[in-house]
Structure formats: structure tokens, C-alpha cells
Amino acid sequence: MQFDTAAEKLGLEDYLCDILKTPNRTVTVNFPVKMDDGTIKVFTGYRVQHNNARGPYKGGIRFSPHVDLDEVNALASWMTWKTAVVDIPFGGAKGGVACDPFELSEGELESLTRRFAYEISDIIGPHVDIPAPDINTNAQVMAWIVDTYSMGQRQDVFAVVTGKPLFLGGSEGRTEATGRGVVITAMEAVNDLGLQPEDLTAILQGYGNVGSNAARILDEEGVKVIGVSDISTALYDPEGLDLKDLEDYVSEHRLLEGYERAEHISPKEKLLEMEADILVPAAIENQITAENADSIKAKLVVEGANGPTTPEADRILYEKGVLVVPDILANAGGVTVSYFEWIQNIQREQWPYELVVSKLTDKMVSAYRTVRNLADEEGVDMRTAAYMIAIGKVAEAITTRGIFP
């Protein structure tokens, strides 16, 4: 629905819509892994390469029991629009393995990662398709992929993935990049609304990498963070949460459950409807729906997750006057710094933290202003404007390159 709305505004020809909706390649692999107890289990993995008209495919790899081809297809297309809207020369891809990584030992996880990397090694590469971390994957998983791919190439190929450890070609500022991008766009929106950060409160749904970093950086900007949630519970304190204490607790216990220095909200989904100026959905998709959108009290919604707001909820929020900064813009900080990491790998450089943050800020602010200006010109919400920009850029690349043969 989001694509069709933007494509209609752009007046795209039917053949272009067909190309843009259809992934270039979908790969499903089934592979055995020897477990610690000597048994053999077969796992299923996917890599979907959606579009590379503007550059190599780019997108994360996730490990989750819920991974399937439909999910990976959708996420791959989102990556195409995300790289286009922030104007970095990549296309879109996504990958994943259907597994529960929390039930695997580290040795089993390494074996699974290496075998999956081997299975897709003929379709990835630094100038072809560059994976990155996603849900339940991290710098260590990326290091295993680098090593596996490099063994096959008989040379070190650090640029095959991004999100690596610093000492293996990773970039300063990469871990926090998605959360920082959320806050950069949030602060631009706050300025547009004529508000002052120190007068504002924020609630964040999701306290993983994106949510926790966004909370910390919002606090640094002067915004009072009064609520957070994860899969286990939701915490609320109208006086402001002690984020350092919360960070220490989560690093020890992994989840927010059991934390005693804030009120627990039940059911945790109700946290979305609490009084706050800024709402950051940074968990999973379809959290703001037609059922709860009218109860959202925030002036500003900044999407840290992919697809947290349904099209019906979008319409309700727009009619209520709530400003929504869409996912393909708001959470593009991660892929932007991944691009910076890739450049550093290709050039054999290591940029200082301050330079990475400065370049990220410039990219995100420029993208936000471009989207906001088009939204104002066309009289549409920011999501439609963002899709119009992204789809327009990819469509232009396709028509200019032409159709082979």
C-alpha cells in the first residue's frame, strides 16, 4: 500500500512498478549443522537480493525462529528504499536463518554461521552484496562470516560485511548508528515543531541496540526518557528513568524484567498510549494499528523499527496532526555508517569517531530536509514523501541503465 501510494503520485509506468516490487533474486538454502551432542540438525536460511540498480546489494542477516521468505522479501525491499532515501550508492537485500540462537551454544552458533556463509558465498562480496548485523546477530557473527568468506577467496576480504569489530575493519560509531540516526531526525522534527528538547519527554518501545542507544542519546540532547519496554515488560517513571542504572541492569540480566527502580506497566503494549511528547517504536512491526492509533498521545513518532505503523494507523495519526518520521528515513543511520565502514575498508582507512558522527549527521539532516520539503510541497505525510524520493531514485537508475539485453 505504501509503495502503491507513492508510485501513483510519481505516475510510474506499470513495467517499472513490476520491476521495483519484484526481487532480483531469492535464495533458500537448507544445510546441516553438527550440534555439541553429536546430533545433526538441518537449518533453513535465506538471502533475498531485491534491487541493485544504484549499487551493490546491502542488508542485514538475522537469526530468529520467525524468519521466513516472506519476511526477508519485505525487509529486502525496505533496504532498497532506505539506501535510496539517504542517497548512498547501495541497493537492498536481507538474509536470515530460521533458528533460536539463545538455544545454541557459542560453538553451535559459530558452526551455523560459517555454514550459512559458505552456502551464500557465491552471491555475496564487497562489490556484489554486503551483509551486516541484524536481529540476534552482532560483530562476532560478522567476524565469522569474514573469516569463512576469506578462506574461500584465499585472501582477507574485510569489506564483505559491515558491522565488524573495530580491529577487523569495523567503524567507529557503528554500534550506536541506528539509534543516533533516530535521534538526529527526531531533533530535526522537534525543531520543525517549534519545541525545545529540554521541555520534552520520550517513550521508547524496544530496548535492544536501537532503543537503548536512542534513549541514551535523547537524554544527552536534554529529552527526559520516561518509559521503555522490551519483550519482557515495560517500565515507566514520570520523573525520568536512570538510564545508566538501567543499562547496567540489562547488561547483567539481559531483560528489563525484575528492574525495581521504576513502575511496571501491564500490559506492556499500553506504554505506547502513555502521555509523552516523543514516541519511538523500536521493536517489531505492526505495533501502532487502527486499534490504538487514536489513543497515541505523542506529538512526534520516530520509527526506530521497520514497519511499526500500519497504513490505517498512518492515516489516523496524520489526521490527528501527529508528525511521523518514517522508518526508511529515521532508522537509516545504521546502513549509512555501514556505507562509511565499507568505504574505509576499500580505502584501507580508519576514520575517527568524531568524523563518523559528523558525516552521519550531515547525511541524516540532508535526507530529513529533502523528505520534509517534498511532504510540504505535495501536501502528503512524510512516509509518502520518503517513498516518492526513494522509488523515484531507483526508477531513474533503472530507466537510465536500460533493460538488458
Secondary structure, DSSP 8 states (H G I E B T S, - for coil): -HHHHHHHHHT--HHHHHHHHS-SEEEEEEEEEE-TTS-EEEEEEEEEEEE-TTSSEEEEEEEETT--HHHHHHHHHHHHHHHHHTT-S--EEEEEEES-GGGS-HHHHHHHHHHHHHHTTTT-BTTTEEEEE-TT--HHHHHHHHHHHHHHHTS--GGG-SS--GGGT--TT-TTHHHHHHHHHHHHHHHHTT--GGG-EEEEE--SHHHHHHHHHHHHTT-EEEEEE-SS-EEE-TT---HHHHHHHHHHHSSSTT--SSEEESSGGGGGGSS-SEEEE-S-SS-B-TTTGGG---SEEE--SSS-B-HHHHHHHHHHT-EEE-HHHHTTHHHHHHHHHHHHHHHT----HHHHHHHHHHHHHHHHHHHHHHHHHHT--HHHHHHHHHHHHHHHHHHHH----
